[in-house]
Amino acid sequence: MLINIAQVKSVPLVKFFRDASSFVASSREAIEASPSHIYISALPFAAKDSVIYKTFHQLFTGLVFVTTNGIDRHGGRHLMTLTGHEAKVNSVAYSSDGRLLASGSDDGTVRVWDSRTGDETVPPLRSGDGLVHSVAFSPNGRSIASATQKGIVCIWSSSGESTTPRRLDGEMDSPFSLAFSPDGSLLAAATGERSVRIWSVETGRQISTIIGNSVKGQRGYLVAIAFSPDGKTIASSLTDRTVQLWHSVGGAPACIPLEGHLGRICGISFSQNGSRLASSCSRGNIMLWDPQTGTKITTINHDRSIESVEFSPDGRFLVSASSDSTVQLSNVADLKVDDTEFGVILKGHTSSVNSASFSPDGQHVASASDDGTIRIWDAVIGERVTQLPQKHEGVVSPIAISPDGAFVASGADDGAVCVWDISKADQRYQSDLLHTDRVHSVSISPDGRLIASASEDCTVRLWDLSDGNPVGEALKGHEEGVTAVGFSPDSLLLASGSKDQTVLIWNVVSGQRSVEAPLEVRSGISAVAFSPNGQLLAASDQLGRINLWQTSTYKRSGYPLQVIPNRLTSMAFSRDSTRIVAGARDGEVFLWDLDKEQPTALTGHVTSVNTVAVSLDGRRICSGSKDGVIRVWDLRTQALLAVLHAHNNPIISLTFTPDGQSIVSSADDKTIRVWDVKATLSLSSKDKTNPIVAAAAAGLTEGWLFGPAGERLLWVPADYRSYLDISPCTRFIGAIRVRIATDYRGWHAGTNWTSCWRQGADKT
C-alpha cells in the first residue's frame, strides 16, 4: 500500500520520505539505466547533510568520495534536474494543480513531465513547425498551448489522448509568448509583427488583433504578454523598452506606455490580486508598476539580462531567470525603495536561464535553460541563504599568463579584467568596470608590468598588473569591436585587431598611435601577434588568412598565408619565429613554416578549435576546442601526444606556463584550470578502470564514465558535470567545484560492485 506523506505523523519519518523522494527523483537518470548505481553513483553524490546519505553511506565501502564547493544537490534548494530535451529549453509552465510541467525547446518538441517524479507523462509532442518558443497551460490543466518558430500556435492534450495538435487560425511572424485568459476561453500571443493576436480556444478562430504600434512613437516587436487576473487587461512588452496595457475587449490602450527600462523588455507578470505589474529587461533590472495609475513603484537591479519574471501565487515574491545562468527569488511584499537587491540566488544551470515559473502552491520553482535542462527548486524563502555573486565571480573568457607564471589575467562579459593568483587558485583583484561591453582579448606585456584588454566597446585599455589600476586613457581608433591585442617583445608597442578589418599599432608609453595609417585586411580580425624576434606582425582573419607585415616598415611581408575555406579563430608563433600555428572552425589545427606556402593540417578535433598555444621551449602545441577537449601535439613531428577532456563546455582560451610544465585553460563553464603536462601525457598508459583517469582520458558520455569494455563505471549528475575538478588538474579557479576522489585499489565497480556492501552492515 502506498503511503501518503501527509498521513504520516512522525516528523523524522516525514523527513526521511521527503528526502528519499528527492534522492530518487534527482538520480532517476542513473537508477533507470543501472540499479546498481543507486549505491555506486547516486549515493556518493547525495548531499552530505541529507537523511539518505547519513543513513546509508556508512553501510558501504569502496565508493567514490565527492566534495563540492558552491553547489549542493537535493540537500539544498535544488531538488531535481529534468533531462531529455536535445537543445536549449525556452519555456516552462506548471499545470493549475502543480502535478504537471510543460516545456518547449529548440529541439522542436513540447514535453510534459510529472513534477514530483521527473518522469515524462506522454511522448514528446512534435508539430513539425520548428523551434518551440513558448508554452502555456490552460487554467483547467487539460490543454497546453505552444508557439513555434514558423508562426504556428498549437493546442495539445496534456493527457496524451492525442499527439496531433489543433492548429489555431492564422500564421504570424514569430509568436514569442503565450497567455491564457483566467477563464481559459481566450489565448493571446505576442508576435514579432508588433501585434497581439487573440483566439477563441473553443473554436480556434482568431477573434481580434491588437496592433502594438498604434500608440504614437512605438517601434520594435512584442516579446512578452500577460493577462490581468480579472481578464480585463492585457500587458505586452515591446523591444522599444516600453510596456503597454490594453483593454482585452476592443483592444484600446488602457493607459500611456510605461517607460523607464533602458533595454529590451523580456518578461512581464501581474500579481495575483492585480495590484502590481512586474517587467524585466535585458539591462538587468526588474521594475514594479501600479497598473492602475502607470506609476513605477520600485526597481530591483541585477548585473545581467533578466529573461523572465513571475509573481508567486501570494504576490509576496518574484522569481526571475537570468542570462548569467541563475534563478533569483525576491521578496517584494514591502518594497518601497529603489535599487533593491535580489534575496536568494539559485545556482546550478550552466548556461542562460530563459524561463522560470512558480508552482501553484508557491513551494517550488521550475526553470528552463540553454543548457538543455529543466530544474526544480525549493522556493520557500526564509533568511538569505545565498549571497549575491561577486561581479566577476568565475566569469572568464580570454586569458593571458604573466612572464613569471604566477598570475593569470582574464576578461569578462561585463567588461571587467581580473587577475588570479595561480598558486592560491584565488582572485587577486578585479579592475574597475571601465569597459562598457564584453572583453574579447587580454595580453600581458613581456616585462610583466601591464595588461592590455580589447573590448566590444571599440576601445583598448591598459592596466597595471601589480594593482589593477588603469594606465592612461582608453585607446580609441577602431570603429567596431576590438577582438585581439598583443604586445611587442620589448613591451613598447601594442597591436590591436578589430571587426572593422584593421590593425592599429600603439605606443604603450604615450598611448598614441605609433603607426598612423591602419593596417588593412579584407575581413574581421580574430588574433594578432608579434613574432618573438620582433621582426613580424601577424593577424589572422575571418576569411582564413594570416596577414604578415615587416615591423621595420609595416609593409606586407609577401602574400597572406591562406586556408580555404576555413575561418581562423586563433594564432600563435613558435618560439624561434619560423612557424605559425592557427586554429580553425572546421576542427583543424594548421602549422605553417614561414618559408612555405602550404600548411600542415593537424586533424583530430571534431568541433571548432577555439584557441591554440605553443610552449616557450618550442616542443609542443596545445589546442582547445568547442567540445571542451585539449589536444597536445609534438611541434617537430606533428604527432598527437595526448587528448584531455578538460572541460564540459567550450574552451575559450589556453596557454602554456612559461616553464612549459602546465597548460592553463579557460572555458564557458566559468572556470580557469591548470593542467600538469607530464600527467596529461601519461593518461593513455594509466588504468582506465579508475573513474578519475576515465574522466580525463575519455570524458563523459551522456553523464556516464565508461570502462574499457563499455561497462558503466560512474554516473555524474547533470548539474555537476561542468564543474568536475579531476586529475591531472592541479589548480581549479571557479566559484563552483566538484572534486571526485577514490582509492582505486579498493573501489568497487563493474561486476565487482556488490562488494561495496560493508561486511557486517546487515547486522547494524
Sequence and secondary structure as in RCSB ss.txt:
>XXXX:A:sequence
MLINIAQVKSVPLVKFFRDASSFVASSREAIEASPSHIYISALPFAAKDSVIYKTFHQLFTGLVFVTTNGIDRHG
GRHLMTLTGHEAKVNSVAYSSDGRLLASGSDDGTVRVWDSRTGDETVPPLRSGDGLVHSVAFSPNGRSIASATQK
GIVCIWSSSGESTTPRRLDGEMDSPFSLAFSPDGSLLAAATGERSVRIWSVETGRQISTIIGNSVKGQRGYLVAI
AFSPDGKTIASSLTDRTVQLWHSVGGAPACIPLEGHLGRICGISFSQNGSRLASSCSRGNIMLWDPQTGTKITTI
NHDRSIESVEFSPDGRFLVSASSDSTVQLSNVADLKVDDTEFGVILKGHTSSVNSASFSPDGQHVASASDDGTIR
IWDAVIGERVTQLPQKHEGVVSPIAISPDGAFVASGADDGAVCVWDISKADQRYQSDLLHTDRVHSVSISPDGRL
IASASEDCTVRLWDLSDGNPVGEALKGHEEGVTAVGFSPDSLLLASGSKDQTVLIWNVVSGQRSVEAPLEVRSGI
SAVAFSPNGQLLAASDQLGRINLWQTSTYKRSGYPLQVIPNRLTSMAFSRDSTRIVAGARDGEVFLWDLDKEQPT
ALTGHVTSVNTVAVSLDGRRICSGSKDGVIRVWDLRTQALLAVLHAHNNPIISLTFTPDGQSIVSSADDKTIRVW
DVKATLSLSSKDKTNPIVAAAAAGLTEGWLFGPAGERLLWVPADYRSYLDISPCTRFIGAIRVRIATDYRGWHAG
TNWTSCWRQGADKT
>XXXX:A:secstr
    GGG   HHHHHHHHHHHHHHHHTHHHHHH TTHIIIIIHHHS TTSHHHHHHGGGB S  EEEEES   TT
SSEEEEE   SS EEEEEE TTSSEEEEEETTSEEEEEETTT  BSS  EE SSS EEEEEE TTSSEEEEEETT
S EEEEETT S  S EE S   S EEEEEE TTSSEEEEEETTSEEEEEETTT  EEEEEEGGGSTT  S EEEE
EE TTSSEEEEEETTSEEEEEETTT  BSSS EE  SS EEEEEE TTSS EEEEETTSEEEEEETTTTEEEEEE
E SS EEEEEE TTSSEEEEEETTSEEEEEE TT  SSSB  SEEEE  SS EEEEEE TTSSEEEEEETTS EE
EEE    S  S    TTSS    EEE TTSSEEEEE TTS EEEEETTTTEEEEE    SSS EEEEEE TTSSE
EEEEETTSEEEEEETTT  EEEEEEE  SS EEEEEE TTSSEEEEEETTSEEEEEETTT SEEEEEEEE SS E
EEEEE TTSSEEEEEETTSEEEEEETTTTEE SS EE SS  EEEEEE TTSSEEEEEETTS EEEEETT SS E
EE   SS EEEEEE TTSSEEEEEETTSEEEEEETTT  EEEEEE  SS EEEEEE TTSSEEEEEETTS EEEE
EHHHHHTGGGS TTSHHHHHHHT  BTTEEE TTS EEEE  GGGGGGEE TTEEEEESS EEEEE  TTS   G
GGGGGGB TTGGG 
